[in-house]
């Protein structure tokens, strides 16, 4: 999955937006204003920080070399995933979905209801 496929997939999810809150090269994907994916556009290797269930995060890191603890993130809840073609696109979409779903679950009830109404 390349950068454009990643962006297209993320932006197809309900309530998703993108912005550059930190600088002109750090792209954040958000659902109802909360970040669920971050990537640097200036990196030689395309990697994405994705939120993950803490127990599953450990299992994924042990199983896949291209999934590491979140760089500059809470390593308990975030993984940095390398999108270089080694990992199957179905797995990458599942990891994006998990990140999105975890953030949606953390939204306030009114925010979730507003998202559902979209």
ZIRA-V897968 format. One line per field, one symbol per residue. burial: + if it has 9 or more other ideal C-beta (glycine too) atoms within 8 Angstrom, else -. A space follows every 10 residues. Layout:
burial = ???
//
This chain:
burial = --+-+++-++ +-+--+-+-+ -----+++++ ++-+-+++++ -----+++++ ++---++--+ +----+++++ --+---++++ +++---+--- -++-++-+++ -+++--+--- ++-++---
//
